Amino acid sequence: MSSGRAPRRRSTLLAATAVAGVLTLSACSGDGGQAGGGGNTNFVTGSGGISTVAKGERTDAPKLDGATLDGTSLDIADYKGKVVVLNFWGSWCGPCRAEAKHFQKVSKETEDQGVQFVGINTRDPKKSLAVSFEEDFGVTYPSIYDPTGKLLLRFPKGTLNPQAIPSTVVVDRDGKLAARTLAALDAEKLRKMIDPLIAEK
């Protein structure tokens, strides 16, 4: 083995370990339960596993941008003025497969109410796996392709950061982090999460 390869492998391993660390708490679990805020986080987790932050105490969403699965550029900031539902998913994740049809259904039901769904596909080594997932479940909203999980790491610790796959984070019309769940959702639970934000003035 050449001496040039060892440092490259080591840095790749370190990057993979960092991403894995973000996802270890309850990666690809079916039930988030009580994902506690703890400390000075300003968010409250309800019995359904949905954490929320009061309007005046929310923090700005991090910069989330990249190429979508169809190759176009997408920046979440371009949706300011809309409620943005971010779903972090992988084609390898069973709970992600279970919730996909519900997300597609609710995305269609709420698009005329100023809601934009965006998927963040992560840890899929081949884009074709993610594309097949979207085709299988009829997903029509865009997904950013993030195979290394770099977008997950942009969320500051102690905020409504995604800590598992699947995770769903909702950004309010002002571009601030408003709600999060670390569990797979059906249509009813998803509406309970986003309807209060649709109603906000």
C-alpha positions in Angstrom: 0.0 0.0 0.0 1.4 3.4 -0.9 2.0 6.0 1.8 -0.4 8.4 -0.1 -3.4 6.1 0.4 -3.2 5.7 4.2 -4.0 9.4 5.1 -6.8 9.5 2.5 -8.4 6.3 4.0 -8.0 7.7 7.5 -9.7 11.0 6.6 -12.5 9.2 4.8 -13.0 7.0 7.9 -13.0 10.0 10.2 -15.7 11.7 8.1 -17.8 8.5 8.0 -17.5 8.2 11.8 -18.7 11.8 12.4 -21.8 11.2 10.2 -22.5 7.9 11.9 -22.2 9.6 15.3 -25.0 12.0 14.3 -27.2 9.1 13.5 -26.5 6.7 16.3 -29.1 7.7 18.9 -32.0 6.1 17.2 -31.0 5.5 13.6 -33.8 4.1 11.4 -36.1 3.5 14.4 -39.9 3.3 14.1 -40.7 5.3 17.3 -38.9 8.4 18.6 -40.8 8.4 21.9 -39.6 11.3 24.1 -36.6 12.9 22.4 -35.8 15.2 25.2 -34.7 18.8 24.9 -32.7 18.9 28.1 -30.7 21.9 29.1 -31.3 25.4 27.7 -32.9 24.3 24.4 -36.2 26.2 24.5 -38.1 23.3 22.9 -40.7 21.0 24.4 -41.3 17.4 23.4 -44.9 16.3 23.5 -46.1 12.8 24.2 -46.2 12.0 20.4 -42.5 12.6 20.1 -42.9 16.0 18.4 -40.7 18.8 19.7 -41.8 22.4 19.2 -40.5 25.8 19.9 -42.7 28.9 20.7 -42.7 31.5 17.9 -40.6 34.1 19.6 -37.9 31.6 20.7 -37.0 29.9 17.4 -33.6 29.9 15.9 -32.7 30.3 12.2 -32.5 27.2 10.1 -29.0 26.4 8.9 -28.1 26.9 5.2 -29.3 23.8 3.5 -28.6 23.5 -0.2 -27.3 21.1 -2.8 -28.1 19.2 -6.0 -31.4 17.3 -6.1 -31.8 13.7 -7.3 -32.7 15.1 -10.7 -29.6 17.2 -10.8 -31.1 20.7 -10.3 -29.8 23.1 -7.6 -32.0 23.7 -4.5 -31.6 26.1 -1.6 -34.1 25.9 1.3 -33.7 29.7 1.7 -35.5 30.2 -1.6 -38.7 29.0 0.1 -38.8 31.7 2.7 -42.4 32.7 3.2 -43.6 29.1 3.1 -43.7 26.4 5.7 -41.0 24.0 4.7 -41.2 20.3 5.7 -37.8 18.7 5.7 -37.8 14.9 5.7 -34.4 13.1 6.2 -34.6 9.7 4.6 -32.7 6.8 3.1 -33.9 4.1 0.7 -32.4 1.5 3.0 -34.6 2.6 5.9 -37.8 0.6 6.6 -39.6 3.3 8.6 -38.8 5.7 5.7 -40.5 3.4 3.3 -43.6 3.2 5.6 -44.0 6.9 5.9 -43.3 7.9 2.2 -46.9 7.5 1.0 -48.1 9.7 3.9 -45.6 12.5 3.1 -46.6 12.5 -0.6 -50.3 12.6 0.3 -49.9 15.5 2.8 -47.6 17.4 0.4 -50.4 17.4 -2.2 -53.0 18.4 0.4 -51.1 21.4 1.7 -49.3 22.8 -1.4 -52.0 25.4 -1.9 -51.6 26.5 1.8 -48.1 27.6 1.3 -46.3 24.4 2.3 -43.2 23.0 0.5 -41.9 19.5 1.2 -38.2 18.8 0.6 -36.5 15.5 1.1 -32.9 15.1 2.2 -31.7 11.7 1.0 -28.7 10.6 3.1 -26.4 7.6 3.3 -27.5 6.1 0.0 -24.2 5.3 -1.8 -25.8 5.3 -5.2 -28.2 8.0 -6.4 -30.1 5.3 -8.4 -31.3 3.7 -5.1 -32.8 7.0 -4.0 -34.4 7.6 -7.4 -36.0 4.2 -7.4 -37.4 4.8 -3.9 -39.1 8.0 -5.1 -40.5 6.2 -8.2 -41.8 3.3 -6.1 -43.7 5.6 -3.7 -44.7 8.3 -6.2 -42.8 11.0 -4.5 -43.1 14.2 -6.5 -41.5 16.8 -4.3 -37.7 17.4 -4.6 -35.0 15.7 -2.5 -31.4 16.9 -2.1 -28.9 14.1 -2.5 -26.6 14.1 0.5 -24.9 10.7 0.6 -22.3 11.7 3.3 -24.7 13.4 5.6 -23.0 16.8 5.5 -26.4 18.7 5.8 -27.2 16.9 9.0 -24.0 18.3 10.5 -25.1 21.9 9.7 -27.7 21.9 12.5 -26.3 23.5 15.7 -26.3 21.2 18.7 -29.2 21.9 21.1 -31.5 23.0 18.3 -34.2 20.9 16.6 -31.5 19.0 14.8 -32.2 15.7 13.0 -30.6 12.9 15.0 -32.0 9.8 13.3 -33.2 8.5 10.0 -36.1 9.2 9.5 -36.3 12.6 11.0 -38.7 15.4 10.1 -37.9 19.1 10.8 -40.4 21.9 10.0 -39.2 25.4 9.2 -41.7 28.3 9.7 -42.4 31.0 7.1 -39.7 33.2 8.6 -37.0 30.5 8.0 -36.8 29.4 11.6 -36.8 25.9 13.1 -40.2 25.3 14.6 -40.8 21.6 15.0 -39.1 18.2 14.8 -39.8 14.5 15.2 -37.3 11.6 15.2 -40.0 9.1 14.5 -41.8 7.9 11.3 -45.1 9.7 10.8 -48.4 8.8 9.3 -50.6 11.5 7.6 -52.5 12.3 10.8 -49.4 12.9 12.9 -47.8 14.9 10.1 -50.8 17.2 9.9 -50.7 17.7 13.7 -47.1 18.8 13.3 -47.6 21.3 10.4 -51.2 22.5 10.7 -50.3 24.9 13.6 -47.6 26.4 11.5 -49.9 26.8 8.5 -52.3 28.7 10.8 -49.6 31.1 12.1 -49.8 34.7 10.9 
